[in-house]
Amino acid sequence: MPDLEKIRDEIDSIDGQIQKLFERRMNLTGEVAEYKIATGKPVFDQDRENKKLECISESASSDFNAKGICEILRQTMSISRIRQYQMLAEHEDDLFSGYIQLEHLPVQEAQVIYQGLEGAYASEAAKKFFGKCVNTAHVGTWEEAIQIVSKKQADYAVLPIENSTAGIVQDIYDLILEYPVYIVGEQILPIEHELLGLPGADISDVRTVFSHPQALAQCKEYLKEHPDWEQRKLLNTAVAARKVADDKDIRQAAIASHSAGELFGLQRLEEKRLSTEKNSTRFIIISNQKYIVKNAEKISICFELPHKSGSLYHALSNLIYNDLNMTKIESRPIRDRNFEYRFFLDFEGNLSEPEVKNALIGIQNEADELYILGNY
Ligand SMILES: C=C(O[C@@H]1C=C(C(=O)O)C=C[C@H]1O)C(=O)O
């Protein structure tokens, strides 16, 4: 019978040697970083790493060990790059140029745009975020709202980015990259939809229900109870309410907010909930200025990665190694590059923190593109 204690003593001694070797290796990595900072050579050298992995896997005594040692070396090299990015970060300021640090967002007489009409959920989100001291105006599409802000014809726009039931609003993810706008805030709004019809109408009269596709998706379970209703998509929930009011046809109903119902003189046709109790939408506030408020605690970024095995893993290791908490990740297809994706990430932090800077420099160096969408 083998002696467990003795074997464990030997394992401990090997681990001690690994630790010493690791520390020696990390010191050398520091010297490599100094060389790279002085010469401008990129930290990541894929060829060098591939050759090392090939060489070490060839000299392993079994396939199992070859895989194992490659895994260890891959991790070790990833850590060595993270250390080099930390050193690089001390010499790098460009990434954060142009940001304006503020106590609070400037809202006095600000012009705020949203998509839809008065009574749309975005108008409620705008009121909740900004209070009543701002001027709001509405436009027909999300892209118009973003364009107006990017051309500095308005200060802010309020855009829905995700709903707790129906998921992300894909178009917003795609659009915010196309214009020079920054996320400067967010507002979560509990959403309670109502089924709205003409005064005097009854639920049994309904044949067609109008709403925004997101609202229809949020009420999917309820609508299953009425398979005979035709579902028609419109640009906005408030637009749907206005249509029902204008058409004066008792067979039409809209799914929209309570305030849209009041605004267009409609009556609630259904007492029960149309979506879950927790149904909420997260709106982002965008600006044409790189504002960061003092207590900003969330960072949104977007990056593209080389289409190679492990590239997302390595990008995320920059967050893990710097103890940063990722709160969301989404991927969206890159147009004209079939089945290649860009990633949208939210994580907790402030751009002034060294860990955040280290992580972003690491991702920037290994990603094809990095966009900092905002810190709010
Ligand atoms: C240390 C270096 O930097 C990076 C890390 C490597 C490593 O830890 O072995 C290898 C190549 C580079 O991606 C280097 O360039 O030698």
The ligand as an SDF file (V2000), in Angstrom:
LIG
                    3D

 16 16  0  0  0  0  0  0  0  0999 V2000
    6.6900   36.8870  -22.6050 C   0  0  0  0  0  0  0  0  0  0  0  0
    6.2970   37.2660  -23.8140 C   0  0  0  0  0  0  0  0  0  0  0  0
    5.0110   37.8260  -24.0480 O   0  0  0  0  0  0  0  0  0  0  0  0
    3.8490   37.0410  -24.2880 C   0  0  0  0  0  0  0  0  0  0  0  0
    3.8660   35.9160  -23.3500 C   0  0  0  0  0  0  0  0  0  0  0  0
    4.5680   34.7900  -23.6520 C   0  0  0  0  0  0  0  0  0  0  0  0
    4.9930   33.8470  -22.5740 C   0  0  0  0  0  0  0  0  0  0  0  0
    4.5570   34.0310  -21.4440 O   0  0  0  0  0  0  0  0  0  0  0  0
    5.7760   32.9340  -22.8630 O   0  0  0  0  0  0  0  0  0  0  0  0
    4.8960   34.5570  -24.9890 C   0  0  0  0  0  0  0  0  0  0  0  0
    4.5860   35.4170  -25.9920 C   0  0  0  0  0  0  0  0  0  0  0  0
    3.8230   36.6390  -25.7710 C   0  0  0  0  0  0  0  0  0  0  0  0
    2.4970   36.4570  -26.2060 O   0  0  0  0  0  0  0  0  0  0  0  0
    7.1680   37.2190  -24.9990 C   0  0  0  0  0  0  0  0  0  0  0  0
    6.8590   37.9090  -25.9740 O   0  0  0  0  0  0  0  0  0  0  0  0
    8.1690   36.5120  -24.9260 O   0  0  0  0  0  0  0  0  0  0  0  0
  1  2  2  0
  2  3  1  0
  2 14  1  0
  3  4  1  0
  4  5  1  0
  4 12  1  0
  5  6  2  0
  6  7  1  0
  6 10  1  0
  7  8  2  0
  7  9  1  0
 10 11  2  0
 11 12  1  0
 12 13  1  0
 14 15  2  0
 14 16  1  0
M  END
$$$$
